[in-house]
Amino acid sequence: MTSSLSTRLDATFKGVELGSGDDDRLAVSIPREAVVPVLTFLKEEGYDYLQLISCVDWIDRGEFELVYLLSFYTEDEVGGDGGKQDVLLKTTVPREQASAPTAIGVFAIAEPHEREIHELYGIHFEGHPRLTPLLLDRDYEIPPFRKDFDTKQYVADVFDRVPPVEEEG
Amino acid sequence: MDRNQLMKWIKTPTKMAHKYSLNAVYFCTGCGIIEVPPTITTRWDAERFGVVATATPRHANLFLITGYVSVKTLRAIIRTYEQMPEPKYTVGFGSCTINGGMYWDSYNTINQLDKYIPVDGYIAGCMPRPEAIFIAVTHLWTLIDKDMADGYKRYRKNYGAYRANQEMVLGELEWPPLFPTEIHTNTGEGETDATAATPTMTEREKDDELA
């Protein structure tokens, strides 16, 4: 069934690259614009569970990689063979003016994931209703999970700059 | 009761009472709190040492900062600490409170806790065992006996400096100052104000210069 899923993906969408997955996961690379249609397609195929959205900063390539990990609750409905693979959906976003379409319309659980990625990587998700801070209490000039964020310099500038309180022995 | 301590009870009953009724505020920061439930429950039974966990800071006099402190947590820690009645004792638990520990280069953890609130003692280690908490408690008894567990007095005295440090990291604080802030300031430019407010400070500073 898995091979047929990959062929159907290939036939339905342009620019789909089947990456090297493993026995448990099928890796699929798609262009940014195809994220929502492919997610919708996979949801109809029975992948009813978006496990996570992850982000990788490939600073040498000048782009972010968004990774959607799709899984399913019911094994019978998907494929029927009980040995269905999860799907790793990968797409790339340029680092300059990074933005990606939101997946909330397909999977509502994408909301906190995208909010977190927006906060930690600075990727704008078009159509996201509230990209407000989720975890952090401070403003950072560069979002702190980007590779060009110098944590040691930041610690020296912010936390080490605080003087010790004079105490008399 | 230990007969050897009878004279202490008669001479300094408040100190002895403070020593043997340490009410720890059950405040969980970081991973160190995982050591606290076994410590206060049957396996190690902190109540043998008079340490009881309380639910609210207003009933507590011992504050265990258990683990790394993020900027967001620091705000809660300061608010909790300021709500505790005096005398209050703070113990930093684990290496993260000393110098940041394994999170020393994190973008979001303050490294030295004693820049923001006074700390009476530290338990080193990552993680310290529950036994280390009891060693710390017995050390704290000694400190209370010798009047050396004076973090709350230092906080009152150096409140301006502590508040300035808190504001450096947290930005403007949304609660009013607990004490008057102009008594002592940490920076050099506040020296004139400090001397005007407390003449005894100048004598002490002269002594420091002579020494």
Interface residues (C-beta under 8 A of the other chain):
Chain A: L136 D137 R138 Y140 P144 F149 T151 K152 Y154 V155 V158 F159 D160 R161 V162 P163 P164 V165 E166 E167 E168
Chain B: S70 V71 K72 R75 G100 W104 D105 S106 Y107 N108 T109 I110 N111 Q112 D114 K115 Y116 P118 R154 N158 A161 Y162 N165 M168 V169 L170 G171 H184 N186 T187 R204
